[in-house]
Amino acid sequence: MLVTEAFPSKYLKSADLQGRTIRAKISNVLTETIGNDQKLILYFVGKEKGMVCNRTNGMTLAEVWGPETDNWAGADIEIFSMKVPFQGKLTDSLRVRPLAAAPMKPRPASPPAQTPPPQSEYAGVDMDDSDIPF
């Protein structure tokens, strides 16, 4: 028996890919507690396991679909494994590659704040260039 079978993970790991690149469609993005930390988790259409989304992958997705993770639903991506430096060693890490950009869900527009223009202490005082001290 493989040790990975004895201790299955709820989340996708590099070893699960077995060297392949897979395509997936993001179904939703949630925040979950893992240990003492809150982590962003990507879930995929037709897949059981979610994928912990690290900063690198999050910024990669945000570059294409924006920083609002709710807008990532429906996005097609490729998931692959590559060696990256971690704590002085090269280790396998999951990476994402956005495929064709999916249309983003429009966010409700916030009305612009109506701020009155600042009033100068000289409002209503006639001045010409001779009054400027330089």
N, CA, C and O atoms as a DFTB+ gen file, in Angstrom:
536 C
 N C O
     1  1       0.846      -1.174       0.000
     2  2       0.000       0.000       0.000
     3  2       0.891       1.237       0.000
     4  3       1.910       1.276       0.689
     5  1       0.507       2.235      -0.768
     6  2       1.229       3.500      -0.776
     7  2       0.825       4.315       0.440
     8  3      -0.335       4.297       0.851
     9  1       1.776       5.024       1.011
    10  2       1.483       5.825       2.191
    11  2       0.431       6.896       1.862
    12  3      -0.364       7.263       2.727
    13  1       0.423       7.397       0.620
    14  2      -0.567       8.397       0.237
    15  2      -1.988       7.824       0.249
    16  3      -2.961       8.557       0.428
    17  1      -2.096       6.498       0.055
    18  2      -3.404       5.848       0.138
    19  2      -3.830       5.673       1.598
    20  3      -5.019       5.712       1.915
    21  1      -2.863       5.482       2.468
    22  2      -3.169       5.291       3.883
    23  2      -3.587       6.608       4.535
    24  3      -4.375       6.615       5.481
    25  1      -3.063       7.713       4.031
    26  2      -3.369       9.029       4.585
    27  2      -3.816       9.973       3.473
    28  3      -3.077      10.878       3.084
    29  1      -5.019       9.760       2.967
    30  2      -5.471      10.605       1.855
    31  2      -5.635      12.063       2.295
    32  3      -5.958      12.351       3.447
    33  1      -5.406      12.965       1.351
    34  2      -5.517      14.391       1.628
    35  2      -6.790      14.937       1.012
    36  3      -7.238      14.472      -0.036
    37  1      -7.366      15.929       1.672
    38  2      -8.547      16.619       1.164
    39  2      -8.167      17.546       0.008
    40  3      -9.015      17.939      -0.793
    41  1      -6.857      17.894      -0.063
    42  2      -6.396      18.876      -1.029
    43  2      -5.444      18.261      -2.042
    44  3      -4.715      17.318      -1.736
    45  1      -5.460      18.800      -3.235
    46  2      -4.593      18.368      -4.320
    47  2      -3.138      18.621      -3.954
    48  3      -2.797      19.652      -3.374
    49  1      -2.292      17.664      -4.302
    50  2      -0.852      17.774      -4.059
    51  2      -0.122      17.512      -5.371
    52  3      -0.689      16.951      -6.309
    53  1       1.128      17.920      -5.424
    54  2       1.934      17.707      -6.634
    55  2       1.969      16.237      -7.036
    56  3       1.880      15.907      -8.219
    57  1       2.097      15.356      -6.046
    58  2       2.183      13.919      -6.336
    59  2       0.920      13.399      -7.021
    60  3       0.983      12.429      -7.777
    61  1      -0.231      14.037      -6.761
    62  2      -1.480      13.599      -7.385
    63  2      -1.449      13.744      -8.906
    64  3      -2.144      13.013      -9.612
    65  1      -0.656      14.673      -9.408
    66  2      -0.604      14.911     -10.856
    67  2       0.220      13.868     -11.593
    68  3       0.047      13.686     -12.798
    69  1       1.104      13.189     -10.897
    70  2       1.971      12.158     -11.479
    71  2       2.683      12.675     -12.728
    72  3       2.778      11.979     -13.738
    73  1       3.185      13.916     -12.639
    74  2       3.944      14.497     -13.738
    75  2       3.111      15.084     -14.868
    76  3       3.664      15.631     -15.822
    77  1       1.802      14.978     -14.775
    78  2       0.934      15.490     -15.844
    79  2       0.538      16.938     -15.582
    80  3       0.620      17.429     -14.456
    81  1       0.115      17.597     -16.627
    82  2      -0.539      18.894     -16.531
    83  2      -2.016      18.619     -16.753
    84  3      -2.389      17.946     -17.713
    85  1      -2.858      19.139     -15.866
    86  2      -4.289      18.894     -16.011
    87  2      -5.017      20.217     -16.243
    88  3      -4.563      21.280     -15.820
    89  1      -6.143      20.124     -16.919
    90  2      -7.006      21.277     -17.126
    91  2      -8.186      21.152     -16.178
    92  3      -8.694      20.056     -15.940
    93  1      -8.613      22.276     -15.643
    94  2      -9.748      22.271     -14.728
    95  2     -10.486      23.600     -14.847
    96  3      -9.919      24.609     -15.267
    97  1     -11.746      23.578     -14.473
    98  2     -12.568      24.779     -14.434
    99  2     -12.869      25.075     -12.971
   100  3     -13.374      24.214     -12.249
   101  1     -12.561      26.288     -12.536
   102  2     -12.812      26.666     -11.152
   103  2     -14.316      26.762     -10.938
   104  3     -15.014      27.465     -11.668
   105  1     -14.811      26.043      -9.921
   106  2     -16.242      26.124      -9.602
   107  2     -16.494      27.196      -8.549
   108  3     -17.468      27.944      -8.635
   109  1     -15.620      27.267      -7.566
   110  2     -15.734      28.307      -6.543
   111  2     -14.430      28.409      -5.761
   112  3     -13.559      27.542      -5.839
   113  1     -14.330      29.500      -5.005
   114  2     -13.141      29.758      -4.197
   115  2     -13.619      30.064      -2.787
   116  3     -14.455      30.944      -2.581
   117  1     -13.080      29.329      -1.818
   118  2     -13.476      29.502      -0.420
   119  2     -12.253      29.778       0.435
   120  3     -11.122      29.515       0.026
   121  1     -12.488      30.304       1.614
   122  2     -11.435      30.446       2.614
   123  2     -11.695      29.396       3.678
   124  3     -12.797      29.306       4.219
   125  1     -10.665      28.598       3.977
   126  2     -10.804      27.537       4.969
   127  2      -9.654      27.619       5.967
   128  3      -8.574      28.119       5.654
   129  1      -9.907      27.123       7.164
   130  2      -8.875      27.086       8.188
   131  2      -8.074      25.807       8.033
   132  3      -8.622      24.705       8.041
   133  1      -6.768      25.973       7.893
   134  2      -5.847      24.839       7.838
   135  2      -4.812      25.106       8.920
   136  3      -4.034      26.056       8.830
   137  1      -4.811      24.267       9.932
   138  2      -3.961      24.522      11.095
   139  2      -4.463      25.776      11.782
   140  3      -5.630      25.853      12.167
   141  1      -3.595      26.751      11.937
   142  2      -3.984      28.019      12.556
   143  2      -4.155      29.131      11.527
   144  3      -4.350      30.290      11.894
   145  1      -4.082      28.788      10.246
   146  2      -4.114      29.796       9.191
   147  2      -5.384      29.712       8.356
   148  3      -5.988      28.648       8.220
   149  1      -5.773      30.841       7.807
   150  2      -6.858      30.898       6.829
   151  2      -6.220      30.800       5.453
   152  3      -5.314      31.569       5.132
   153  1      -6.680      29.868       4.645
   154  2      -6.111      29.655       3.316
   155  2      -7.210      29.771       2.266
   156  3      -8.369      29.440       2.514
   157  1      -6.820      30.245       1.101
   158  2      -7.706      30.309      -0.049
   159  2      -7.698      28.938      -0.713
   160  3      -6.630      28.389      -0.982
   161  1      -8.878      28.379      -0.979
   162  2      -8.981      27.052      -1.585
   163  2      -9.752      27.159      -2.894
   164  3     -10.856      27.703      -2.935
   165  1      -9.159      26.633      -3.964
   166  2      -9.826      26.567      -5.262
   167  2     -10.535      25.225      -5.363
   168  3      -9.936      24.185      -5.089
   169  1     -11.808      25.239      -5.755
   170  2     -12.531      24.004      -6.036
   171  2     -12.861      23.978      -7.517
   172  3     -13.026      25.021      -8.150
   173  1     -12.955      22.755      -8.066
   174  2     -13.076      22.585      -9.508
   175  2     -14.314      21.778      -9.878
   176  3     -14.767      20.918      -9.123
   177  1     -14.841      22.074     -11.038
   178  2     -16.015      21.372     -11.555
   179  2     -15.665      19.896     -11.735
   180  3     -14.681      19.563     -12.396
   181  1     -16.473      19.017     -11.147
   182  2     -16.309      17.577     -11.307
   183  2     -15.155      16.963     -10.543
   184  3     -14.848      15.789     -10.750
   185  1     -14.505      17.712      -9.668
   186  2     -13.370      17.181      -8.901
   187  2     -13.696      17.228      -7.419
   188  3     -14.366      18.148      -6.951
   189  1     -13.218      16.231      -6.682
   190  2     -13.474      16.178      -5.242
   191  2     -12.511      17.049      -4.452
   192  3     -12.918      17.745      -3.521
   193  1     -11.240      17.014      -4.818
   194  2     -10.231      17.725      -4.047
   195  2     -10.159      19.192      -4.447
   196  3     -10.274      19.558      -5.617
   197  1      -9.965      20.009      -3.426
   198  2      -9.674      21.410      -3.669
   199  2      -8.172      21.587      -3.720
   200  3      -7.414      20.664      -3.423
   201  1      -7.748      22.788      -4.100
   202  2      -6.321      23.087      -4.167
   203  2      -6.041      24.324      -3.330
   204  3      -6.667      25.367      -3.520
   205  1      -5.103      24.204      -2.409
   206  2      -4.692      25.357      -1.618
   207  2      -4.025      26.341      -2.584
   208  3      -3.094      25.988      -3.308
   209  1      -4.515      27.563      -2.577
   210  2      -4.016      28.584      -3.499
   211  2      -3.019      29.474      -2.762
   212  3      -3.402      30.274      -1.909
   213  1      -1.750      29.329      -3.096
   214  2      -0.726      30.152      -2.450
   215  2      -0.688      31.540      -3.097
   216  3      -1.408      31.806      -4.059
   217  1       0.142      32.400      -2.568
   218  2       0.224      33.784      -3.058
   219  2       0.584      33.844      -4.549
   220  3      -0.022      34.606      -5.303
   221  1       1.565      33.044      -4.973
   222  2       1.991      33.057      -6.375
   223  2       0.833      32.708      -7.291
   224  3       0.594      33.401      -8.280
   225  1       0.111      31.638      -6.971
   226  2      -1.009      31.230      -7.812
   227  2      -2.152      32.240      -7.744
   228  3      -2.802      32.515      -8.753
   229  1      -2.393      32.787      -6.569
   230  2      -3.440      33.795      -6.422
   231  2      -3.157      35.026      -7.265
   232  3      -4.056      35.549      -7.923
   233  1      -1.916      35.490      -7.249
   234  2      -1.559      36.664      -8.048
   235  2      -1.614      36.357      -9.543
   236  3      -1.962      37.226     -10.343
   237  1      -1.276      35.137      -9.917
   238  2      -1.360      34.733     -11.320
   239  2      -2.804      34.785     -11.799
   240  3      -3.078      35.291     -12.888
   241  1      -3.732      34.265     -10.996
   242  2      -5.147      34.284     -11.368
   243  2      -5.701      35.709     -11.343
   244  3      -6.479      36.091     -12.217
   245  1      -5.302      36.484     -10.351
   246  2      -5.791      37.863     -10.235
   247  2      -5.344      38.722     -11.418
   248  3      -6.041      39.660     -11.806
   249  1      -4.201      38.405     -11.981
   250  2      -3.708      39.170     -13.119
   251  2      -4.665      39.052     -14.308
   252  3      -4.807      39.996     -15.085
   253  1      -5.314      37.910     -14.450
   254  2      -6.221      37.689     -15.575
   255  2      -7.669      38.004     -15.209
   256  3      -8.372      38.664     -15.974
   257  1      -8.120      37.535     -14.042
   258  2      -9.539      37.653     -13.687
   259  2      -9.835      38.661     -12.584
   260  3     -10.970      38.763     -12.121
   261  1      -8.833      39.392     -12.171
   262  2      -9.042      40.434     -11.177
   263  2      -8.886      39.913      -9.758
   264  3      -8.847      38.703      -9.534
   265  1      -8.796      40.830      -8.800
   266  2      -8.526      40.447      -7.416
   267  2      -9.728      39.882      -6.672
   268  3      -9.553      39.298      -5.602
   269  1     -10.931      40.031      -7.193
   270  2     -12.131      39.504      -6.531
   271  2     -12.251      38.016      -6.844
   272  3     -12.556      37.639      -7.975
   273  1     -12.010      37.172      -5.843
   274  2     -11.987      35.720      -6.072
   275  2     -13.341      35.172      -6.510
   276  3     -13.391      34.121      -7.149
   277  1     -14.439      35.850      -6.187
   278  2     -15.748      35.399      -6.659
   279  2     -15.807      35.419      -8.185
   280  3     -16.581      34.671      -8.782
   281  1     -15.005      36.261      -8.816
   282  2     -14.991      36.356     -10.276
   283  2     -14.204      35.233     -10.941
   284  3     -14.223      35.110     -12.165
   285  1     -13.518      34.419     -10.157
   286  2     -12.729      33.347     -10.740
   287  2     -13.573      32.130     -11.096
   288  3     -13.114      31.273     -11.852
   289  1     -14.785      32.031     -10.577
   290  2     -15.657      30.891     -10.904
   291  2     -15.886      30.870     -12.411
   292  3     -16.199      31.891     -13.023
   293  1     -15.722      29.683     -12.993
   294  2     -15.887      29.522     -14.440
   295  2     -14.587      29.656     -15.208
   296  3     -14.550      29.408     -16.414
   297  1     -13.517      30.046     -14.523
   298  2     -12.219      30.222     -15.182
   299  2     -11.591      28.865     -15.488
   300  3     -11.593      27.961     -14.653
   301  1     -11.055      28.740     -16.696
   302  2     -10.346      27.529     -17.103
   303  2      -8.856      27.729     -16.849
   304  3      -8.275      28.739     -17.246
   305  1      -8.248      26.750     -16.180
   306  2      -6.825      26.832     -15.872
   307  2      -6.143      25.497     -16.149
   308  3      -6.795      24.462     -16.288
   309  1      -4.836      25.546     -16.225
   310  2      -4.014      24.341     -16.208
   311  2      -3.317      24.311     -14.869
   312  3      -2.913      25.346     -14.339
   313  1      -3.179      23.121     -14.329
   314  2      -2.469      22.916     -13.070
   315  2      -1.295      21.995     -13.368
   316  3      -1.459      20.948     -13.995
   317  1      -0.125      22.387     -12.918
   318  2       1.067      21.583     -13.148
   319  2       1.973      21.677     -11.928
   320  3       1.780      22.525     -11.057
   321  1       2.955      20.803     -11.882
   322  2       3.899      20.779     -10.767
   323  2       5.261      21.218     -11.273
   324  3       5.672      20.873     -12.381
   325  1       5.948      21.978     -10.446
   326  2       7.315      22.359     -10.787
   327  2       8.130      22.503      -9.506
   328  3       7.583      22.702      -8.422
   329  1       9.436      22.399      -9.654
   330  2      10.331      22.565      -8.512
   331  2      10.514      24.056      -8.243
   332  3      10.778      24.842      -9.152
   333  1      10.366      24.422      -6.969
   334  2      10.574      25.807      -6.543
   335  2      11.420      25.798      -5.277
   336  3      11.384      24.833      -4.513
   337  1      12.188      26.878      -5.048
   338  2      12.966      26.937      -3.818
   339  2      12.056      27.157      -2.607
   340  3      11.192      28.034      -2.626
   341  1      12.249      26.381      -1.585
   342  2      11.488      26.509      -0.343
   343  2      12.385      26.110       0.806
   344  3      12.851      24.972       0.864
   345  1      12.633      27.025       1.718
   346  2      13.480      26.800       2.891
   347  2      14.828      26.189       2.510
   348  3      15.301      25.248       3.147
   349  1      15.439      26.746       1.455
   350  2      16.772      26.321       1.051
   351  2      16.842      25.058       0.220
   352  3      17.936      24.618      -0.132
   353  1      15.695      24.458      -0.106
   354  2      15.680      23.238      -0.923
   355  2      14.734      23.430      -2.095
   356  3      13.845      24.281      -2.056
   357  1      14.930      22.635      -3.138
   358  2      13.951      22.605      -4.225
   359  2      12.872      21.597      -3.857
   360  3      13.167      20.463      -3.482
   361  1      11.636      22.019      -3.968
   362  2      10.527      21.143      -3.622
   363  2       9.445      21.259      -4.687
   364  3       9.324      22.293      -5.344
   365  1       8.663      20.204      -4.859
   366  2       7.571      20.227      -5.828
   367  2       6.464      21.145      -5.332
   368  3       6.097      21.126      -4.157
   369  1       5.945      21.940      -6.241
   370  2       4.872      22.862      -5.896
   371  2       3.874      22.912      -7.040
   372  3       4.246      22.801      -8.208
   373  1       2.614      23.078      -6.697
   374  2       1.590      23.229      -7.724
   375  2       1.596      24.661      -8.241
   376  3       1.736      25.612      -7.472
   377  1       1.445      24.799      -9.544
   378  2       1.334      26.098     -10.192
   379  2       0.126      26.074     -11.121
   380  3      -0.302      25.023     -11.596
   381  1      -0.407      27.268     -11.362
   382  2      -1.557      27.385     -12.263
   383  2      -1.173      28.249     -13.454
   384  3      -0.310      29.122     -13.367
   385  1      -1.841      27.979     -14.565
   386  2      -1.677      28.763     -15.781
   387  2      -3.078      29.087     -16.297
   388  3      -3.821      28.174     -16.658
   389  1      -3.450      30.357     -16.337
   390  2      -4.774      30.711     -16.865
   391  2      -4.867      30.346     -18.343
   392  3      -3.910      30.512     -19.100
   393  1      -6.023      29.852     -18.735
   394  2      -6.293      29.602     -20.143
   395  2      -7.118      30.782     -20.645
   396  3      -7.040      31.864     -20.065
   397  1      -7.882      30.612     -21.674
   398  2      -8.664      31.721     -22.238
   399  2      -9.417      32.457     -21.138
   400  3     -10.062      31.841     -20.290
   401  1      -9.326      33.753     -21.166
   402  2      -9.972      34.573     -20.137
   403  2     -11.481      34.416     -20.199
   404  3     -12.097      34.627     -21.244
   405  1     -12.067      34.047     -19.077
   406  2     -13.520      33.939     -18.968
   407  2     -14.082      35.324     -18.687
   408  3     -13.419      36.152     -18.061
   409  1     -15.292      35.575     -19.144
   410  2     -15.873      36.878     -18.818
   411  2     -16.059      37.012     -17.318
   412  3     -16.564      36.108     -16.653
   413  1     -15.644      38.150     -16.803
   414  2     -15.776      38.382     -15.372
   415  2     -17.190      38.820     -15.044
   416  3     -17.828      39.536     -15.815
   417  1     -17.670      38.384     -13.896
   418  2     -18.962      38.848     -13.406
   419  2     -18.808      40.304     -13.009
   420  3     -17.877      40.644     -12.280
   421  1     -19.693      41.166     -13.469
   422  2     -19.543      42.564     -13.060
   423  2     -19.843      42.745     -11.587
   424  3     -20.813      42.195     -11.065
   425  1     -19.010      43.515     -10.928
   426  2     -19.252      43.848      -9.523
   427  2     -20.181      45.039      -9.491
   428  3     -20.103      45.907     -10.360
   429  1     -21.056      45.097      -8.508
   430  2     -21.924      46.265      -8.424
   431  2     -21.071      47.524      -8.256
   432  3     -20.158      47.582      -7.433
   433  1     -21.402      48.512      -9.058
   434  2     -20.632      49.755      -9.010
   435  2     -21.019      50.560      -7.779
   436  3     -22.199      50.690      -7.451
   437  1     -20.034      51.086      -7.118
   438  2     -20.275      51.966      -5.979
   439  2     -20.424      53.379      -6.520
   440  3     -19.631      53.811      -7.357
   441  1     -21.426      54.095      -6.053
   442  2     -21.536      55.475      -6.533
   443  2     -20.346      56.277      -6.030
   444  3     -19.894      56.084      -4.901
   445  1     -19.833      57.185      -6.872
   446  2     -18.680      57.965      -6.413
   447  2     -19.065      58.847      -5.235
   448  3     -20.169      59.387      -5.170
   449  1     -18.143      58.974      -4.326
   450  2     -18.402      59.802      -3.150
   451  2     -18.506      61.258      -3.579
   452  3     -17.688      61.743      -4.361
   453  1     -19.487      61.932      -3.079
   454  2     -19.678      63.347      -3.382
   455  2     -18.994      64.165      -2.304
   456  3     -19.534      64.360      -1.215
   457  1     -17.802      64.640      -2.619
   458  2     -17.041      65.435      -1.669
   459  2     -17.037      66.872      -2.167
   460  3     -16.631      67.131      -3.299
   461  1     -17.478      67.797      -1.348
   462  2     -17.453      69.191      -1.805
   463  2     -16.013      69.655      -1.973
   464  3     -15.134      69.228      -1.224
   465  1     -15.761      70.533      -2.955
   466  2     -14.394      71.013      -3.134
   467  2     -13.944      71.787      -1.902
   468  3     -14.751      72.456      -1.257
   469  1     -12.660      71.697      -1.575
   470  2     -12.181      72.406      -0.383
   471  2     -12.274      73.922      -0.596
   472  3     -12.044      74.424      -1.696
   473  1     -12.607      74.617       0.452
   474  2     -12.699      76.075       0.406
   475  2     -11.371      76.672       0.827
   476  3     -10.844      76.342       1.889
   477  1     -10.841      77.530       0.017
   478  2      -9.596      78.206       0.333
   479  2      -9.870      79.334       1.311
   480  3     -10.955      79.914       1.334
   481  1      -8.876      79.627       2.107
   482  2      -9.034      80.762       3.019
   483  2      -9.075      82.078       2.248
   484  3      -9.430      83.124       2.791
   485  1      -8.702      82.004       0.960
   486  2      -8.709      83.207       0.136
   487  2      -9.905      83.255      -0.804
   488  3      -9.935      84.088      -1.710
   489  1     -10.892      82.385      -0.614
   490  2     -12.059      82.379      -1.482
   491  2     -12.717      83.754      -1.460
   492  3     -12.966      84.321      -0.396
   493  1     -12.992      84.273      -2.635
   494  2     -13.664      85.563      -2.755
   495  2     -12.733      86.748      -2.657
   496  3     -13.192      87.883      -2.786
   497  1     -11.424      86.539      -2.431
   498  2     -10.464      87.636      -2.348
   499  2      -9.815      87.790      -3.711
   500  3      -9.290      86.822      -4.264
   501  1      -9.846      89.009      -4.264
   502  2      -9.208      89.255      -5.551
   503  2      -7.709      89.350      -5.349
   504  3      -7.226      90.132      -4.530
   505  1      -6.957      88.520      -6.126
   506  2      -5.498      88.541      -6.053
   507  2      -4.952      88.594      -7.476
   508  3      -5.551      88.040      -8.398
   509  1      -3.845      89.243      -7.647
   510  2      -3.154      89.171      -8.925
   511  2      -1.736      88.687      -8.663
   512  3      -1.348      88.496      -7.510
   513  1      -0.963      88.488      -9.721
   514  2       0.376      87.918      -9.579
   515  2       1.300      88.744      -8.677
   516  3       2.263      88.204      -8.132
   517  1       1.025      90.036      -8.512
   518  2       1.900      90.865      -7.690
   519  2       1.806      90.503      -6.217
   520  3       2.692      90.860      -5.442
   521  1       0.744      89.796      -5.808
   522  2       0.576      89.404      -4.421
   523  2       1.355      88.134      -4.055
   524  3       1.468      87.793      -2.878
   525  1       1.898      87.427      -5.077
   526  2       2.620      86.190      -4.833
   527  2       4.050      86.533      -4.447
   528  3       4.726      87.235      -5.199
   529  1       4.538      86.062      -3.295
   530  2       5.832      86.501      -2.771
   531  2       7.056      85.829      -3.384
   532  3       8.093      85.798      -2.722
   533  1       7.010      85.307      -4.561
   534  2       8.225      84.739      -5.180
   535  2       8.298      85.083      -6.636
   536  3       9.247      84.692      -7.316
